[in-house]
Amino acid sequence: MPRRCAAEFVGTFVLVFAGTGAIVFDSANPGKIGHSGIALTFGLVVMAMAYAVGSVSGAHLNPAVTLGLWRAGWAAGRDVPRYIIAQIAGALVASGLLCTMFPDHPTLGSTNPYGPSWHTFILEAWLTAVLVFVILGVSVAKPEVRPLGGIIVGGVVALEALFAGPISGASMNPARSLAPALVSGTLDHLWLYLVAPVLGAFLAVPVCVCVQPSGCCAAKGVC
C-alpha cells in the first residue's frame, strides 16, 4: 500500500503541476500555449502517468475515478481513503510549488464556470461519466487493446478538455480543482467540481454494467 499511495501522490503531483502549470504559464506568456495546448497537456500528462505508475497503483490520479472504480467493484474499500488522501496531497504540493513560482497569479489554474453554474454541473458530471465509462471499458477490453489504455484515456481527457474547457474548465477531477482553489483562495464555485465529478463517476457504473454485463463491473444490483 505505501508504494501504491506514493504512486498516486507522484502521478497526481505531475498531472496537476503540468496541467494547471500550462494554464499559469499561458497567462504569463499569452498566446504561447493556448487552449488547445492546455487541453493537450492534460491529455498527454495523463497518458504519461498511466504508463509510469499504472502498474503500481492503477494510475487513478483522481478521487472521482477511485470512487467510480470502487463502486464498480474494481477497487477495495480500504484503499479508497488512502488513495484520495495521496491524490489530494500530490495536487496540493503541485499547487504550492506553482504558487511559489508565480505568487501573484490570481487562480493558479483553478477551475471556474464560464456561464450558468448548472451548465458546468451538467458538463462536469457528463465528462466524468464518459471518462470513467471508458476506463472501465478499457479494463475489460480484448488483451491486444488493454496496452493502449493510457493512450485511450489520455485521448479522452484531451478531447473533453478541448470541447468543454471553455465552459466548465473540464476538470473531471476533484483533486485537480481543490488544490489550486485552496492555495489561491478561489473557492466560490469549488463545490461544483467536487460534487459533479463524483456523481458522474457513479452514473457511469450502471451504464457500463448495462452495456457490458459480462465483465465490465463486479458491482451487483446497479442495472
C-alpha positions in Angstrom: 0.0 0.0 0.0 2.8 2.6 0.7 4.1 2.1 -2.8 0.6 2.5 -4.3 -0.1 5.6 -2.4 3.3 7.0 -3.3 2.5 6.3 -7.0 -0.8 8.1 -6.7 0.9 11.0 -4.9 3.6 11.3 -7.6 1.2 10.8 -10.5 -1.3 13.4 -9.3 1.5 15.8 -8.5 2.8 15.6 -12.1 -0.7 15.8 -13.5 -1.6 19.0 -11.6 1.7 20.7 -11.9 1.8 20.1 -15.7 -1.9 20.7 -16.3 -2.5 23.8 -14.2 1.0 24.9 -14.8 0.1 25.1 -18.5 -2.7 27.5 -17.6 -0.4 29.6 -15.4 2.4 29.6 -17.9 0.0 30.6 -20.7 -1.1 33.6 -18.6 2.5 34.6 -18.0 3.2 34.3 -21.8 -0.1 35.0 -23.6 -0.6 33.0 -26.8 2.4 30.7 -26.3 0.3 27.7 -25.3 -3.4 28.5 -25.9 -6.5 26.5 -25.1 -5.6 23.6 -27.4 -2.1 23.4 -25.9 -3.6 23.3 -22.4 -6.0 20.5 -23.4 -3.3 18.5 -25.0 -1.1 19.0 -21.9 -3.7 17.5 -19.7 -4.2 14.6 -22.1 -0.5 13.9 -22.6 0.3 14.0 -18.9 -2.5 11.6 -18.0 -1.2 9.3 -20.7 2.4 9.5 -19.5 1.4 8.9 -15.8 -0.8 6.0 -16.8 2.2 4.2 -18.1 4.6 5.5 -15.4 2.6 4.4 -12.4 -0.3 2.3 -13.7 1.5 -0.9 -13.0 1.8 0.1 -9.3 -1.4 1.8 -8.4 -3.6 1.6 -11.5 -3.0 5.4 -12.1 -6.3 6.6 -10.8 -4.9 10.2 -10.2 -8.4 11.3 -9.5 -10.7 10.8 -6.5 -13.8 10.5 -8.8 -12.1 7.7 -10.7 -11.2 6.0 -7.5 -14.7 6.2 -6.2 -16.1 5.1 -9.5 -13.8 2.0 -9.6 -14.8 1.2 -6.0 -18.5 1.4 -6.9 -17.8 -0.9 -9.9 -16.0 -3.4 -7.6 -12.6 -2.8 -9.1 -11.1 -1.0 -6.0 -11.1 -2.2 -2.4 -12.9 0.0 0.0 -10.0 0.1 2.4 -7.8 1.6 -0.4 -10.2 4.4 -1.3 -9.5 6.9 1.5 -5.7 6.3 1.3 -5.7 6.8 -2.5 -7.8 10.0 -2.2 -5.6 11.4 0.5 -2.5 10.7 -1.6 -4.1 12.3 -4.7 -5.1 15.5 -2.8 -1.7 15.7 -1.2 0.1 15.4 -4.5 -2.2 18.1 -6.0 -1.6 20.4 -3.1 2.2 20.1 -3.4 1.9 20.9 -7.1 -0.2 24.0 -6.5 2.1 25.1 -3.7 5.1 24.8 -6.0 3.3 26.8 -8.7 2.3 29.4 -6.0 6.0 29.7 -5.0 7.0 30.2 -8.6 4.1 32.6 -9.5 2.9 34.2 -6.2 0.9 36.9 -8.0 -1.2 34.6 -10.2 -4.8 35.0 -9.1 -6.1 31.5 -9.6 -3.1 29.1 -10.1 -5.2 27.3 -12.8 -8.3 26.7 -10.6 -11.5 25.8 -12.4 -14.4 28.3 -12.7 -17.6 28.2 -14.7 -18.0 30.4 -17.7 -21.7 30.9 -17.7 -24.6 29.5 -15.6 -23.4 27.2 -12.8 -25.9 24.5 -13.9 -24.2 24.3 -17.3 -20.9 23.5 -15.5 -22.5 21.0 -13.2 -24.1 19.0 -16.0 -20.9 19.2 -18.1 -18.6 18.0 -15.3 -20.9 15.1 -14.4 -21.2 14.1 -18.1 -17.5 14.5 -18.8 -16.5 12.4 -15.8 -19.2 9.8 -16.6 -17.7 9.3 -20.0 -14.1 9.2 -18.6 -15.0 6.5 -16.1 -17.1 4.6 -18.6 -14.0 4.5 -21.0 -11.7 3.5 -18.1 -14.0 0.6 -17.2 -14.4 -0.4 -20.8 -10.7 -0.5 -21.5 -10.2 -2.5 -18.4 -12.2 -5.4 -19.8 -11.3 -4.9 -23.5 -9.5 -7.5 -25.6 -5.9 -8.3 -24.5 -4.5 -6.5 -27.5 -6.4 -3.3 -26.7 -5.5 -3.0 -23.0 -1.9 -2.0 -23.5 -3.3 1.1 -25.4 -5.3 2.1 -22.3 -3.0 5.0 -21.4 -3.3 6.4 -24.9 -7.1 5.9 -25.0 -7.7 7.5 -21.6 -5.3 10.4 -22.2 -7.0 11.0 -25.6 -10.4 11.1 -23.9 -9.1 13.7 -21.4 -7.7 15.8 -24.1 -10.8 15.5 -26.2 -13.1 16.6 -23.3 -10.8 19.4 -22.3 -10.8 20.7 -25.9 -14.5 21.0 -26.3 -15.7 21.6 -22.7 -12.8 23.6 -21.3 -14.2 27.0 -22.4 -17.4 26.4 -20.4 -16.6 24.4 -17.3 -12.8 24.1 -17.3 -13.2 20.4 -17.9 -11.8 19.4 -14.6 -13.3 15.9 -14.1 -11.1 15.6 -11.1 -11.9 16.9 -7.6 -8.2 16.9 -6.6 -7.2 18.9 -9.6 -9.8 21.6 -8.8 -9.4 21.5 -5.0 -5.7 22.2 -4.7 -5.4 25.4 -6.8 -8.7 26.7 -5.3 -7.4 26.2 -1.7 -3.9 27.6 -2.4 -5.2 30.6 -4.4 -8.3 31.2 -2.2 -10.7 31.0 -5.2 -13.4 28.9 -3.5 -16.7 30.4 -4.8 -17.6 27.6 -7.2 -15.5 24.8 -5.8 -18.5 22.7 -4.8 -19.4 22.2 -8.4 -16.1 20.5 -9.1 -16.3 18.3 -6.0 -19.8 17.0 -6.4 -20.4 16.8 -10.1 -17.4 14.5 -11.0 -18.3 12.1 -8.2 -21.9 12.0 -9.4 -20.7 11.4 -13.0 -18.4 8.6 -11.9 -21.2 6.8 -10.1 -23.6 7.2 -13.1 -21.0 5.6 -15.3 -21.1 2.3 -13.4 -24.7 1.2 -14.2 -24.3 2.3 -17.8 -21.2 0.2 -18.1 -22.9 -2.8 -16.5 -25.8 -2.5 -18.9 -23.6 -2.2 -22.0 -21.0 -4.8 -21.0 -22.7 -7.0 -18.4 -20.4 -9.9 -19.0 -17.4 -8.4 -17.3 -17.3 -4.6 -17.1 -18.2 -4.4 -13.4 -18.2 -6.5 -10.4 -20.9 -4.3 -8.8 -24.3 -6.0 -8.2 -27.7 -4.6 -8.4 -26.8 -1.4 -10.4 -28.5 -2.3 -13.7 
